Amino acid sequence: MSTITVSSTRLSRRFSEYLSLVRYRGDVVVVLKNNTPVAELMPLPVERCSVREFIALWQKEPADPTLADDLESVGRADTPPRNPWA
């Protein structure tokens, strides 16, 4: 993770590139307007856990007795969209 300083003009022209640096590398982008820092782009804090941790957390939760019924009703209500050209 590093901090990158960029002018607002350059950021607007290459926004996707800088957003990718934030998202995939965890970089912080400091935005300058007239050589004055005005904003920062930084990754949002995300809680992560391993599959093993997730399963352990999931197993601690009580079973929902209505889940299967809810899934069935959603499945019955799900219909493909109407073809507008038919």
Backbone as CSV, one residue per row, in Angstrom:
resi,resn,N_x,N_y,N_z,CA_x,CA_y,CA_z,C_x,C_y,C_z
1,MET,0.847,-1.177,0.000,0.000,0.000,0.000,0.890,1.236,0.000
2,SER,0.546,2.178,-0.850,1.302,3.424,-0.904,0.342,4.590,-1.098
3,THR,0.876,5.786,-0.926,0.086,6.990,-1.125,0.524,7.640,-2.423
4,ILE,-0.447,7.967,-3.256,-0.205,8.588,-4.552,-0.874,9.949,-4.547
5,THR,-0.165,10.949,-5.018,-0.719,12.294,-5.126,-0.985,12.589,-6.588
6,VAL,-2.185,13.112,-6.877,-2.562,13.346,-8.261,-3.421,14.609,-8.352
7,SER,-3.260,15.339,-9.446,-4.089,16.529,-9.642,-5.510,16.105,-9.991
8,SER,-6.462,16.949,-9.696,-7.855,16.626,-9.997,-8.070,16.454,-11.495
9,THR,-7.336,17.199,-12.303,-7.452,17.067,-13.759,-6.984,15.697,-14.219
10,ARG,-5.810,15.299,-13.757,-5.291,13.978,-14.143,-6.198,12.870,-13.622
11,LEU,-6.700,13.022,-12.407,-7.609,12.022,-11.848,-8.860,11.882,-12.713
12,SER,-9.414,12.997,-13.138,-10.633,12.927,-13.949,-10.375,12.253,-15.293
13,ARG,-9.182,12.419,-15.824,-8.853,11.805,-17.113,-8.525,10.319,-16.994
14,ARG,-8.067,9.896,-15.815,-7.635,8.506,-15.615,-8.288,7.900,-14.375
15,PHE,-9.547,8.254,-14.163,-10.225,7.842,-12.933,-10.207,6.325,-12.740
16,SER,-10.521,5.586,-13.788,-10.578,4.129,-13.690,-9.236,3.542,-13.259
17,GLU,-8.159,4.092,-13.797,-6.813,3.617,-13.445,-6.536,3.810,-11.956
18,TYR,-6.859,5.003,-11.439,-6.609,5.278,-10.023,-7.552,4.484,-9.123
19,LEU,-8.769,4.289,-9.571,-9.711,3.492,-8.796,-9.226,2.047,-8.687
20,SER,-8.631,1.548,-9.751,-8.066,0.197,-9.718,-6.895,0.103,-8.742
21,LEU,-6.077,1.142,-8.669,-4.970,1.142,-7.706,-5.499,1.076,-6.279
22,VAL,-6.580,1.780,-6.030,-7.190,1.754,-4.694,-7.780,0.378,-4.428
23,ARG,-8.516,-0.130,-5.394,-9.224,-1.387,-5.191,-8.298,-2.585,-5.084
24,TYR,-7.355,-2.716,-6.001,-6.566,-3.936,-6.081,-5.242,-3.894,-5.326
25,ARG,-4.667,-2.708,-5.164,-3.393,-2.612,-4.434,-3.555,-2.018,-3.056
26,GLY,-4.728,-1.404,-2.786,-4.931,-0.799,-1.480,-4.261,0.552,-1.342
27,ASP,-3.885,1.175,-2.468,-3.235,2.481,-2.420,-4.216,3.565,-1.968
28,VAL,-3.670,4.635,-1.436,-4.439,5.826,-1.086,-4.083,6.893,-2.111
29,VAL,-5.091,7.518,-2.703,-4.872,8.562,-3.698,-5.288,9.899,-3.093
30,VAL,-4.327,10.817,-2.995,-4.600,12.164,-2.495,-4.824,13.056,-3.716
31,VAL,-5.975,13.728,-3.735,-6.353,14.561,-4.879,-6.002,16.012,-4.584
32,LEU,-5.297,16.648,-5.522,-4.887,18.045,-5.368,-5.717,18.944,-6.290
33,LYS,-6.101,20.081,-5.784,-6.727,21.134,-6.596,-5.898,22.384,-6.358
34,ASN,-5.305,22.915,-7.404,-4.384,24.057,-7.285,-3.279,23.768,-6.268
35,ASN,-2.719,22.568,-6.372,-1.626,22.101,-5.498,-1.988,22.034,-4.024
36,THR,-3.273,21.994,-3.717,-3.725,21.868,-2.332,-4.505,20.564,-2.192
37,PRO,-4.154,19.720,-1.209,-4.909,18.479,-1.022,-6.361,18.786,-0.652
38,VAL,-7.284,18.150,-1.376,-8.709,18.392,-1.114,-9.491,17.113,-0.832
39,ALA,-8.946,15.959,-1.194,-9.682,14.712,-0.981,-8.733,13.526,-1.009
40,GLU,-9.233,12.414,-0.493,-8.501,11.159,-0.540,-9.431,10.061,-1.040
41,LEU,-8.887,9.211,-1.871,-9.566,7.976,-2.244,-8.836,6.859,-1.532
42,MET,-9.559,6.060,-0.771,-8.923,4.972,-0.046,-9.858,3.776,0.008
43,PRO,-9.315,2.591,0.191,-10.172,1.408,0.264,-11.071,1.471,1.490
44,LEU,-12.274,0.959,1.336,-13.177,0.842,2.468,-12.710,-0.316,3.341
45,PRO,-12.904,-0.197,4.642,-12.529,-1.329,5.500,-13.464,-2.506,5.219
46,VAL,-12.876,-3.676,5.056,-13.657,-4.866,4.755,-13.274,-5.955,5.737
47,GLU,-14.291,-6.557,6.336,-14.023,-7.703,7.195,-13.932,-8.929,6.315
48,ARG,-12.855,-9.662,6.449,-12.680,-10.873,5.667,-12.505,-12.047,6.603
49,CYS,-12.938,-13.178,6.135,-12.717,-14.388,6.917,-12.491,-15.545,5.956
50,SER,-11.877,-16.560,6.447,-11.636,-17.748,5.635,-12.934,-18.544,5.515
51,VAL,-12.947,-19.500,4.620,-14.116,-20.365,4.464,-14.366,-21.114,5.765
52,ARG,-13.316,-21.568,6.393,-13.453,-22.295,7.658,-14.097,-21.400,8.728
53,GLU,-13.655,-20.139,8.809,-14.250,-19.214,9.779,-15.708,-18.938,9.456
54,PHE,-16.021,-18.797,8.150,-17.396,-18.552,7.752,-18.296,-19.720,8.136
55,ILE,-17.840,-20.938,7.872,-18.653,-22.110,8.210,-18.877,-22.186,9.709
56,ALA,-17.833,-21.887,10.486,-17.985,-21.913,11.946,-19.006,-20.874,12.407
57,LEU,-18.961,-19.671,11.819,-19.944,-18.642,12.174,-21.346,-19.046,11.740
58,TRP,-21.457,-19.628,10.563,-22.748,-20.036,10.016,-23.386,-21.122,10.880
59,GLN,-22.561,-22.047,11.353,-23.082,-23.149,12.168,-23.546,-22.681,13.544
60,LYS,-23.063,-21.553,14.006,-23.491,-21.019,15.304,-24.885,-20.412,15.250
61,GLU,-25.295,-19.983,14.047,-26.606,-19.352,13.893,-27.706,-20.401,13.987
62,PRO,-28.829,-20.045,14.612,-29.935,-21.008,14.661,-30.541,-21.191,13.268
63,ALA,-31.018,-22.394,13.006,-31.631,-22.687,11.715,-32.943,-21.913,11.580
64,ASP,-33.213,-21.434,10.382,-34.466,-20.732,10.103,-35.457,-21.747,9.557
65,PRO,-36.492,-22.072,10.310,-37.412,-23.120,9.863,-38.231,-22.735,8.635
66,THR,-38.299,-21.457,8.303,-39.110,-21.038,7.157,-38.289,-20.808,5.891
67,LEU,-36.969,-20.996,5.973,-36.112,-20.704,4.828,-36.487,-21.525,3.597
68,ALA,-36.678,-22.823,3.752,-37.005,-23.667,2.601,-38.309,-23.221,1.950
69,ASP,-39.305,-22.895,2.748,-40.584,-22.424,2.206,-40.400,-21.106,1.462
70,ASP,-39.597,-20.210,2.032,-39.339,-18.925,1.380,-38.646,-19.122,0.030
71,LEU,-37.662,-20.005,-0.018,-36.960,-20.275,-1.268,-37.897,-20.883,-2.313
72,GLU,-38.778,-21.759,-1.878,-39.755,-22.351,-2.801,-40.673,-21.285,-3.381
73,SER,-41.151,-20.369,-2.552,-42.071,-19.340,-3.054,-41.350,-18.371,-3.991
74,VAL,-40.096,-18.080,-3.713,-39.321,-17.223,-4.609,-39.134,-17.933,-5.947
75,GLY,-38.816,-19.223,-5.899,-38.635,-19.986,-7.132,-39.904,-20.046,-7.961
76,ARG,-41.051,-20.202,-7.324,-42.321,-20.241,-8.053,-42.652,-18.892,-8.666
77,ALA,-42.291,-17.814,-7.981,-42.619,-16.467,-8.460,-41.656,-15.983,-9.541
78,ASP,-40.514,-16.642,-9.664,-39.494,-16.206,-10.623,-39.884,-16.673,-12.019
79,THR,-40.180,-15.741,-12.879,-40.524,-16.072,-14.261,-39.580,-15.314,-15.186
80,PRO,-39.270,-15.911,-16.333,-38.386,-15.223,-17.269,-39.049,-13.945,-17.781
81,PRO,-38.254,-12.951,-18.119,-38.846,-11.709,-18.628,-39.573,-11.951,-19.939
82,ARG,-40.590,-11.164,-20.170,-41.371,-11.252,-21.396,-40.515,-10.771,-22.558
83,ASN,-40.572,-11.469,-23.674,-39.828,-11.076,-24.860,-40.562,-9.931,-25.540
84,PRO,-39.981,-8.728,-25.581,-40.693,-7.595,-26.164,-40.850,-7.707,-27.674
85,TRP,-40.101,-8.598,-28.339,-40.189,-8.740,-29.788,-41.113,-9.892,-30.193
86,ALA,-41.652,-10.611,-29.226,-42.523,-11.748,-29.557,-43.937,-11.271,-29.819
